[in-house]
Amino acid sequence: MGSFSITHWLILLVVVVVVFGTSKLRNAGKDLGGAVKGFKEAVKDENTEHAKKHVVLDHDGNAHTEERPTTTTKVDDTHNV
């Protein structure tokens, strides 16, 4: 972790705990964890909504997901003239 030794990091940790206190650090950890969890749920919800928008009905009324064709090009250098 940079050019600091383990003793520098321990002193810094002690100073942070003294300044902020353990309860504030614990609450900050809970808030950060809740924010990450909320972000993951929002991304998951967005993906399901996006998938629902791409459902296509065929003539029989059956639903299936729309598949977009993928095109790949392969370059073959052995046949260059």
N, C-alpha and C positions, 0 to 999 in steps of 0.2 A: 504494500500500500504506500507507494511513494518512497521517499527517502527517510521517513520517520521509523524509529525502532519501536518495539512493542512497549517500552516504557513510556514513550511519548504518547502513544495511543491510550494507554491506561490513565495517564495524567489528564489527558483531554476528556476521557470518559468520566472521570471523577469530577472535573470542573463542570461538565454539562449536567450531571446528576445534581450537584450542589446548586447550580443556578436555577434549573428548571424544576427539580424535585421529581421523585419517582412517579407520583400520581399524574402529573402533567405528561410525562413521557409515556406512561401506560395509556392514558387517554388519546394521545397522539397516535400511538400504535393501533388502537381500536378504530380510530377515525380513518386512518390510512387503509386498514384492512377492509373496512366497510366501503370505502370509495373504490377499491380494487374490485370487490365483489359486485358492487353496483355497475361498474363499467363492464365486467364480464357478462352480466345478465343483460345489459343493454345491447351489447354486440350480438349475443345469442338471439335476442328478440328481433333485432334488425335482420339477421340472417333468415329467420323463419318467415318474417314478413316479405322479404325479398323472394324467397322460394314460393310463397303463396301467389305472388304477382305473376310468376312465370308458369302457372298451371294452365294447360291448354285442353279444351274439350274437343274430342273428335266428333264425328257425325252421329255416333251412337249415344253420346252424352257421357262417355267415360272420360274421366280426368287422367291426364298424365303430365309429367313435367316436360317442359320444352327443352329439347336438347339442341344446343347450337353446334353446327358442324365445325369441326376443328380442321384446319388445313395445315399441313406440314410440308415443308419443302426440303428435299435432301439434295445437297450439292455433291456431284460426283466429279472429282478432279481427274479421273483416269481417262476420260474421253475428250479432253481438251485438244483442239487441233492447233 
